[in-house]
């Protein structure tokens, strides 16, 4: 069932083929997945409390295929909370401030994409985005090519990292992504981000 999500995630529409033709339905959505690191759920961090065998871990993790994972833009590992961790946490940013920053980022993307059929970074096709980035920041495309050539990123992964880097740039209020935006985007895509 998870594999059927690949097409709508990629194209933003669901196509049902029947004997007399195909029906197309809009399917733009934000997919949020949550998973334990292993069947017992205790393999995070150093995994010292985990009771799963390596085979059980591999089988559990293989339930999400590579092609499906390649369509997931951000992966965040949420560490175990220790007693008292929530009380000791610094106050979080107010929701109104986050909403204002997101609205400003969406407006920046819309202005940059004015005159195109797209309004959001996530809608832009890879070839257009790579060409636009090459003109704005050629060194970033060279770095992404290096990551793809090394096997760390597929072409789809490269495009998704670029979309994420542009989104990070818009959230920060800058005109074009820098090396730090690219590094953060690669880290978030690889699961290096922390919740």
N, C-alpha and C positions, 0 to 999 in steps of 0.2 A: 504494500500500500504506500509506503514512503516513497518508492521509486516513481509513483504516478505524480508526485509533486514536482518532478524535475522540469517538465514542460511549462507548467504555469509559472514556476519561479523564473525560468529563463525568458519566456516570451510575454508574460503578463496576460495570457489568455489560455483558456482550456478549449481544446478542439476534440469533439467527439465525432468519430467516423462511423457511419452507418452505411447500409447497402445503397441507399438513395442519395448519399452525399455526406457532407460534413457540417456540423453546427459549431459555431464559434461563440464562446461566452467570455466576457471580460473576467479576469482573475488576477487583478493587482492586489497583493496582500503582503503583509509583513509577517514572516514566519519566525516564531521564537521557539526554539527547541531547548529542552532541559534533559540532561542525562547524568546518571551517576558515572564515576570513573570505572566501575566494575560492578558485578552483580551484588556484592555485599555493601557497596557504597562507601567503603573506607580506604580506598586506594589513593586518595588525594594526598598532596604533600609528599612525604617520604613513603607513605603507604605501609607503615609498620603494623597497623592494626588490621590490615586486609587479610582475609582468610581464603581468598580465591586462588585457584591454581592459574598458572600462566595461560593454559589452554582455555580456561573459563573466561579469563579477561579478553583474550583474542576473539573468542566467539562472540562475546558480548559487544565488543567494539566494532566487530565486522557487520553488525546489523545496520549500521549507517555506511552505505557504499561510498567509495571514492568520488564517483560522479555526483552524488547528492551533496557530499561534503564540499565539493568544489564550487557549489552554488551558495554556500553559506559564507556571508561576508565577514562576520565578527564572531569570534569564539572567545569566551571569557571563562576562565577557571575561577570558581568561587571557593575560597579556602574554608576549611572548618572554622567555626567560631568557637572560641574558648569562652568559658564562663566569665561574664562581666565585659565582654568585648563590645557589646552594643552600648552599654552605659559609658564606656570610656571613649567611644568614637567621637570625633569632632562633629560639630553641627554640620548638616549637609546644606547645600545651596538651595534656596527657596525655589519651589516649582515655578513661580512667576518669572524668576530670573532665567531659568532654563528655557521656559517657553518663549521668552523674548529673544534669547540668543538663537533658538531654532527658527523662529519667524524671520529674523534678520538673515540667517544663513540661507533659508529657502528663497528669500527675496534676492540675495546676491546671486544664487544659482540661476534664478529666473532671468535676471538682468544679463548675465553672461550668456545664457542660452536664447536670448531674444532673437527672433528671426529664424529659429529652428523649430522643428515640431515638438521639442522636448522642453520641460520646465524644471525637472529635477535631475540631479546627477545620476541617480539610479536608472533613469530612462534612456540615457545616452548610449548609443552603440559604441562598442570598443574601437573600431577603426576611426570614427570621428573624434573620440576622446583622445586616442593616442596622437592623432595629427594635431589637435588643439594643444595638447600638452607639449608636444615636440616644439611647437612655435613659442609657447610661453616659457617652458623650462626644459630645454633639450637634454640637460645632464640627468634629469630624472628618468627620461625614456631610456637613456643609455644604461642607467642603473637597473631599471626594470628588465631590459634585454639581458643584462648579465644574470639576473636572478632566474629568468626563464631558461637561458642557455645552461645554467648550472642544474636545472631540474627542480628548483625550489618552487617555481610557479608554472602553471600551465598558462596558455594564452588566455583562457577564461579567467584564471586567477589573476593574471596581470591586469586585465581590464577591471576586475572587481577591486583590486588594490588601488588602481588609479581613481576609480569612483569614490572610494573611501578617502583617499588622500585629498581629493577636491572637496569632499564634505567636511573634513577636518579643517581645511583651509577656510571654507566659508564660515564655519563655527568660530574660528579665531578672528575673522574679519580681515583676512589678508587677500591680496589680489591673485596670487598663484601659489601652488604648493611648493614647499621647500623640502630639503633632505629629511628634516625631522618629521614632517607630515608623512612622507613616504615610509620612513622607518616605523612610525607608529601604526600606519595602515598595515604594513607587512606583519608587525607583531600582533595586532588584533586579529588578523586573518589566520595566523598560525596558532592562535590560542595563547599568546603570551600576555594578553591583557588580564588584569586581576579585577575581580568584582568587589 
